[in-house]
Structures are given as structure tokens and as C-alpha cells.
Amino acid sequence: MPDESRHDEFMQLFIEYQPQIYAYVRSLLYQRADADDVMQETASVLWRKFDQFERGTRFDRWAFRTAYHQVRYFRQKKARESKRLQFGDDLIETLSGEAEEFLDNTDDTLAALERCVQKLPTKHQEMVRWRFEPGGTNRAISKRVGKSESVVSRSMNKIYESLMRCVSVQIKFNGQVG
């Protein structure tokens, strides 16, 4: 177990990467409750073995590998408990690699999305912000802008399509992802 002087370092790294680690685990396990259980065990193992983590290397890669082993252990345990059909280890390995690649690219994709949102007209930026704030729905936006919900829905679809094209161009142009 790591000494107490590394506790803050571990907590900072774990909190920073926890959403990606959870997304990775969730991509490998269908049931949310199973993913939650594996995530708890993964966090525990990461803390117990944090003294083995080498500073200067990628915490997310180390955590993904640990999570992968916890998922496999969990699946083996579940397979012994039930006789249900289980995904094969080859499929889990493939999904694991794809999830890691996808999560590696998330930061670059989000940065490209931010740049693209900034290029939208101010009114469209507001609509996107309103849509993703708590309680944001097309109906709520329609009341704010005085248009029908179907008009707002079509507008939002056009905005999303525009953002997807822009992000795709940003990624290809910058060579950041894929």
C-alpha cells in the first residue's frame, strides 16, 4: 500500500480520470450495477497498488489495464455463479482496446467541439447551452425563443449536424484523433 504522502497525488489522478475509467468499465459490462461493483473494486486495487504506479507514465492506461483485469475477474466469478451465456474473452479484449482508443481521443474531440461551438452564431450557442443545462429540453427552448417545439427540434438537429461536420474537419485537419 502506498505511503500517506502519495494519497493526495492518487486522489488528484483518480478524480481526474474517474469518468473515463467508469466509461471504460461500463463499455465492457452491460449492467450498471455490475459496472458500479467493478468500479469500486478497481478503485480499491488502484489505491492498494499505487506504489507500483510510475510517475510520468499515463495513469489512465494503468487504470484501464487494472479495470480490465477486474472486469475479467468479475466475469469469471459471475460465470461460476450462473450458467448464462457470457461474452468470450476475445470479444472483451476487442471491446477493451476499442474503448481505450475512444477514451484516448475524448479530450481532443471535446477541444474540437469547443472550438466549433465558438464558431456558431450567438443564438445557436445559446440554444446549445440551454439544451444541455439541467432541465434543458426542446420544449423549454421553444418557450424561450417563441417558436414551436418542432421548429426548435429541426433547428437543433441542423446545429448538431453542423457541429459534427466541424468536429470531423477539426480532427482531420489537426490530425489529433484516429
C-alpha positions as CSV (number, residue, x, y, z in Angstrom):
1,M,0.0,0.0,0.0
2,P,1.3,3.5,-0.8
3,D,2.5,5.7,2.0
4,E,0.3,8.6,3.1
5,S,2.4,11.2,1.3
6,R,1.1,9.9,-2.1
7,H,-2.6,10.0,-1.0
8,D,-3.2,13.4,-2.5
9,E,-1.4,12.5,-5.7
10,F,-3.6,9.4,-6.1
11,M,-6.8,11.3,-5.3
12,Q,-6.0,14.0,-7.8
13,L,-5.3,11.5,-10.6
14,F,-8.2,9.2,-9.7
15,I,-10.7,12.1,-9.6
16,E,-9.4,13.5,-12.9
17,Y,-9.7,10.1,-14.7
18,Q,-12.6,8.5,-12.9
19,P,-15.2,9.4,-15.6
20,Q,-13.0,7.8,-18.3
21,I,-12.3,4.7,-16.1
22,Y,-16.0,4.3,-15.4
23,A,-16.9,4.8,-19.1
24,Y,-14.3,2.1,-19.9
25,V,-15.7,-0.3,-17.3
26,R,-19.3,0.4,-18.4
27,S,-18.4,-0.3,-22.1
28,L,-17.4,-3.8,-21.0
29,L,-20.3,-4.6,-18.7
30,Y,-23.9,-4.3,-19.7
31,Q,-25.5,-4.0,-16.2
32,R,-24.9,-0.6,-14.5
33,A,-24.9,-2.4,-11.1
34,D,-22.1,-4.7,-12.3
35,A,-20.1,-1.7,-13.6
36,D,-20.5,0.1,-10.3
37,D,-19.3,-3.0,-8.4
38,V,-16.3,-3.4,-10.6
39,M,-15.5,0.3,-10.4
40,Q,-15.4,0.2,-6.6
41,E,-13.1,-2.8,-6.7
42,T,-10.9,-1.1,-9.4
43,A,-10.6,2.0,-7.2
44,S,-9.6,-0.2,-4.3
45,V,-7.0,-2.1,-6.3
46,L,-5.6,1.1,-7.8
47,W,-5.1,2.6,-4.3
48,R,-3.6,-0.6,-2.9
49,K,-1.1,-0.8,-5.8
50,F,-0.5,2.9,-6.3
51,D,3.1,2.5,-5.1
52,Q,3.6,0.4,-8.3
53,F,2.4,3.3,-10.5
54,E,5.4,5.1,-12.1
55,R,5.2,8.8,-12.1
56,G,5.5,10.3,-15.6
57,T,3.5,7.4,-17.2
58,R,-0.1,7.6,-18.1
59,F,-2.4,7.0,-15.1
60,D,-5.4,6.3,-17.4
61,R,-3.6,3.5,-19.2
62,W,-2.5,1.9,-15.9
63,A,-6.1,2.3,-14.6
64,F,-7.6,0.8,-17.7
65,R,-5.4,-2.2,-17.5
66,T,-6.3,-2.7,-13.8
67,A,-10.0,-2.2,-14.7
68,Y,-9.7,-4.7,-17.5
69,H,-8.4,-7.4,-15.1
70,Q,-11.1,-6.6,-12.6
71,V,-13.8,-7.0,-15.3
72,R,-12.3,-10.3,-16.3
73,Y,-12.2,-11.5,-12.7
74,F,-15.8,-10.3,-12.2
75,R,-17.0,-12.1,-15.3
76,Q,-15.2,-15.3,-14.3
77,K,-16.9,-15.1,-10.8
78,K,-20.3,-14.5,-12.4
79,A,-19.8,-17.3,-14.9
80,R,-19.2,-19.7,-12.0
81,E,-22.4,-18.4,-10.2
82,S,-24.7,-18.7,-13.2
83,K,-24.9,-20.7,-16.3
84,R,-26.0,-17.8,-18.5
85,L,-24.4,-17.1,-21.9
86,Q,-21.3,-14.9,-21.4
87,F,-19.3,-12.9,-23.9
88,G,-16.0,-14.6,-24.8
89,D,-12.7,-13.2,-23.6
90,D,-11.7,-12.4,-27.2
91,L,-14.7,-10.1,-27.6
92,I,-14.0,-8.5,-24.2
93,E,-10.4,-7.9,-25.3
94,T,-11.5,-6.3,-28.6
95,L,-14.1,-4.1,-26.8
96,S,-11.4,-3.1,-24.3
97,G,-9.0,-2.0,-27.0
98,E,-11.7,0.0,-28.8
99,A,-12.8,1.6,-25.5
100,E,-9.2,2.6,-24.7
101,E,-8.8,4.1,-28.1
102,F,-12.1,6.0,-27.9
103,L,-11.3,7.4,-24.5
104,D,-7.8,8.4,-25.5
105,N,-9.4,10.6,-28.2
106,T,-12.1,12.2,-25.9
107,D,-10.0,15.2,-24.8
108,D,-9.1,16.1,-28.4
109,T,-12.7,15.7,-29.5
110,L,-14.0,17.9,-26.7
111,A,-11.4,20.5,-27.5
112,A,-12.5,20.4,-31.2
113,L,-16.2,20.6,-30.1
114,E,-15.4,23.7,-28.0
115,R,-13.8,25.4,-31.0
116,C,-16.7,24.5,-33.2
117,V,-19.3,25.8,-30.7
118,Q,-17.5,29.1,-30.6
119,K,-17.9,29.4,-34.4
120,L,-21.7,29.1,-34.2
121,P,-23.8,32.2,-34.3
122,T,-24.5,33.6,-30.8
123,K,-28.2,32.5,-30.9
124,H,-27.2,28.9,-31.8
125,Q,-24.6,28.9,-29.0
126,E,-27.3,30.0,-26.6
127,M,-29.7,27.2,-27.8
128,V,-26.9,24.6,-27.3
129,R,-26.2,25.9,-23.8
130,W,-29.9,25.9,-22.9
131,R,-30.3,22.4,-24.2
132,F,-27.6,21.0,-22.1
133,E,-28.3,22.8,-18.8
134,P,-30.3,20.9,-16.2
135,G,-33.9,20.6,-17.3
136,G,-33.0,21.7,-20.9
137,T,-35.4,20.4,-23.4
138,N,-36.6,21.4,-26.8
139,R,-39.9,22.3,-25.3
140,A,-38.2,24.7,-22.8
141,I,-36.1,26.3,-25.6
142,S,-39.3,26.7,-27.7
143,K,-40.8,28.7,-24.9
144,R,-37.7,30.9,-24.6
145,V,-37.5,31.7,-28.3
146,G,-41.2,31.8,-29.0
147,K,-41.2,29.1,-31.7
148,S,-42.9,25.7,-31.9
149,E,-41.2,22.7,-30.5
150,S,-40.9,21.1,-33.9
151,V,-39.1,24.2,-35.3
152,V,-36.7,24.1,-32.4
153,S,-36.2,20.4,-32.9
154,R,-35.3,20.9,-36.6
155,S,-33.0,23.8,-35.7
156,M,-31.2,21.7,-33.0
157,N,-30.7,18.9,-35.5
158,K,-29.2,21.2,-38.0
159,I,-26.9,22.7,-35.3
160,Y,-25.8,19.2,-34.2
161,E,-25.1,18.2,-37.8
162,S,-23.1,21.4,-38.3
163,L,-21.1,20.7,-35.1
164,M,-20.5,17.1,-36.2
165,R,-19.1,18.2,-39.6
166,C,-17.0,20.9,-37.9
167,V,-15.5,18.5,-35.3
168,S,-14.8,16.0,-38.1
169,V,-12.9,18.6,-40.1
170,Q,-11.1,19.9,-37.0
171,I,-9.9,16.4,-36.1
172,K,-8.8,15.6,-39.7
173,F,-7.1,19.0,-40.1
174,N,-5.3,18.8,-36.8
175,G,-4.5,15.1,-37.1
176,Q,-5.4,14.8,-33.4
177,V,-7.7,11.8,-33.4
178,G,-7.8,8.4,-35.1
